[in-house]
Amino acid sequence: MKNSNKTALLIMSLGLANGLWAQDADLTPVMKTPQNTTKETRFNIGPTVDLTLGDIHSSNLQSSLDAQRIIDPHITNWTSTSKLEPGIGIGAFATYHISKGLYLLGELTFGDEMSKYDLAYQNSTLNGNGNERIINVNSEFKMRTYGFQVPLLMKYEFQKENGVYILGGMRLSLITSATLESDETRTTDHYTNYILSERSVDNSSMIASMDGYSTARWSAVGGVGYKFAVGGHPLNLDFRVNLPLTRSGYYTTDVFYQNNAYENGQLFGAMGKTSAESQAPQYPLNDFRMFSFGLSASYGLFAK
């Protein structure tokens, strides 16, 4: 009988202990995961600066010169060389965050893009007796355009904070002015029995407005960059290449320029262009394009 009472008391004790443990378990506070209430930045706006090297180039120009040299046996040399020149643009940018790592980037800058052409021309009427003359014309032409650049690009960042990104898209250039700065030297040597008997040197320097250059021009843009954090704001530095899609002539209708330009400079006048195309119609001088590449820096000051 005593053993039965002991067993009953043991069972009651275990039941009471189990009930108290279950009650304590119900009173244990539930730990909730804290929620991130920080709002994600969608827009970013700030200033931007572009430093470029430009090249206004025509694929047909040298071919046209070669064709004219073949037609006229007195032209013994006619060559052209394009060179890169620096330019700068200043403006503003805005980005819109589309999804993870993907942004829409728009910019509006105003500035200039430059290029340079060197042309060398030689015309000789020297005969078998070593008489007559040789004309050499050496010319430098600086081509400069001013206007608004409006790139619309997609940008992808590989890391959430600082790091590498790539971008690509299209750029619209709205040209407000295009000029040609010409500096030409014409040397005429007269020979008698192959001996130089007389030399005359003439110089011509002019600036002409190139009204034959298209004012709306499209380019394809591609690049790679890196985003830094400076002063609590994003600093973006990227290298870009602008591949021209628009072609046009690069000439002036300025009468003074056309009447005073030498053999090389006449190619950039409306009458000289027409004359060159009549002699070499397979190489029309209407394919001038502005290629450029360089660095772009932007600093995000306003975020929302």
Buried (B, 14 or more C-beta within 10 A) or exposed (E): EEEEEEEEEEEEEEEEEEEEEEEEEEEEEEEEEEEEEEEEEEEBBBBBBBEBBBBBBBEBBBEBBBBBBEEEEEBBEBEBEBEBBEBBBEBBBBBEBEEEBEBBBBBBBBBBBBBBBBBBBBBBEBEEEEBBBBBBBBBBBBBBBBBBBBBEBEBBBEEEEEEEBBBBBBBBBEBEBBBBBBBBBBBBBBBEEEEEEEEEEEEBEBEBBBBBBBBEBEBEBBBEBEBEEEEEBBBBEBEBBBBBEBBBBBBBBBEEBBEBBBBBBBBBBBBBBEBBBEEBEEBBBBBBBBBBBBBBBBBBEEBE
